[in-house]
Amino acid sequence: MTNEHTNKQSDYDIKIQGQLDDSWKEWFDDLDIILTPDGDTILSGAIVDQAALHGVLKKISNLGLNLISVNPHSQQNKEIFNENQSK
């Protein structure tokens, strides 16, 4: 069974415990690294499909990072990212 969302790219916010600096960027391809006010990190961006999402989650686990949450993209987190970039 297929539907209109099966092959659609989606944006996700993946929250990780602790703050990652830009040196982690190479590990997470085109995902933006957003440092949150509460001391954690959000990886935010487009993920092409569920298999790619599972790949990112496996990479987080293999790197020994603590996953907090995975959510559909949030405009609020994009605003935090844009604010951090302008500093």
C-alpha positions, 0 to 999 in steps of 0.5 A: 500500500502506498500513499502520497507521503511514502516517498516524500522527503520530510524535515526532522528535529533530532534532539541530542543530549549535550552541545555538539560543535561544528566539528560534528557537521561532517558526521551528519551530512546536511543537517543543521546543528542547533544549540539550544538554550537548555544545553542540548543540540538539535540536528535539523533538516531534510531527511529523504525517507525512513531508511535515511532517518534510521541511518541517522539514528543508528549513527547517533547510537554508534557515536555514543550520543544520547538521543532525547527525541525525534520530531517533525520539523519545528519552525521555532528551532529554525528561528533559534538556528538563524539567531545563532548564525547571526551572532 
